[in-house]
């Protein structure tokens, strides 16, 4: 924490210049250039330690940049990586920025997964369902319920269940097992 050590030896003007012009600009540039990869340090590792030092003046602007960058990179991110990138900022972003990130970055991913999911009791593949549930760690239960409804998931699910139950030779034990597995 070099800046804390230097602070007593610096004038207030010099310290604020260094912090708000040099450090803040470097962080802003680093956020803009961030691209997730296995070789790069996670965004939260190098942003969050600066927040207590930055004071309240530059934090909202910096966190808004973080939100925009997360929103941008989530499109090509797995659920596990996306959740790991977003979760450290859940308590740091204000409610407006968090809601924006969820509405523009996460909920569309969940909705896309659910729209693409086939409901097939004879060979139910749950990969998309499990990935959607991984993302759900970030969103409210109300938002998840809305996406389940708007994606057509429930319509497809109930339609398939109804078709199965209306078959004259439907095995009700199989129906029950499939229903219970959900």
Secondary structure as the mmCIF struct_conf table of DSSP 4:
data_model
#
loop_
_struct_conf.conf_type_id
_struct_conf.id
_struct_conf.beg_label_comp_id
_struct_conf.beg_label_asym_id
_struct_conf.beg_label_seq_id
_struct_conf.end_label_comp_id
_struct_conf.end_label_asym_id
_struct_conf.end_label_seq_id
HELX_RH_AL_P HELX_RH_AL_P1 UNK A 2 UNK A 7
TURN_TY1_P TURN_TY1_P1 UNK A 8 UNK A 9
BEND BEND1 UNK A 10 UNK A 10
HELX_RH_AL_P HELX_RH_AL_P2 UNK A 12 UNK A 17
HELX_RH_PI_P HELX_RH_PI_P1 UNK A 18 UNK A 23
HELX_RH_AL_P HELX_RH_AL_P3 UNK A 24 UNK A 33
TURN_TY1_P TURN_TY1_P2 UNK A 38 UNK A 39
BEND BEND2 UNK A 40 UNK A 40
HELX_LH_PP_P HELX_LH_PP_P1 UNK A 41 UNK A 42
HELX_RH_AL_P HELX_RH_AL_P4 UNK A 43 UNK A 73
HELX_RH_3T_P HELX_RH_3T_P1 UNK A 74 UNK A 76
HELX_RH_AL_P HELX_RH_AL_P5 UNK A 79 UNK A 87
TURN_TY1_P TURN_TY1_P3 UNK A 88 UNK A 92
BEND BEND3 UNK A 93 UNK A 93
HELX_RH_AL_P HELX_RH_AL_P6 UNK A 95 UNK A 101
HELX_RH_PI_P HELX_RH_PI_P2 UNK A 102 UNK A 106
HELX_RH_AL_P HELX_RH_AL_P7 UNK A 107 UNK A 116
HELX_RH_3T_P HELX_RH_3T_P2 UNK A 121 UNK A 123
HELX_RH_AL_P HELX_RH_AL_P8 UNK A 127 UNK A 135
HELX_RH_3T_P HELX_RH_3T_P3 UNK A 136 UNK A 138
BEND BEND4 UNK A 139 UNK A 139
HELX_RH_AL_P HELX_RH_AL_P9 UNK A 141 UNK A 150
TURN_TY1_P TURN_TY1_P4 UNK A 151 UNK A 152
HELX_RH_AL_P HELX_RH_AL_P10 UNK A 153 UNK A 165
TURN_TY1_P TURN_TY1_P5 UNK A 166 UNK A 166
BEND BEND5 UNK A 167 UNK A 167
TURN_TY1_P TURN_TY1_P6 UNK A 168 UNK A 169
HELX_RH_AL_P HELX_RH_AL_P11 UNK A 172 UNK A 181
#
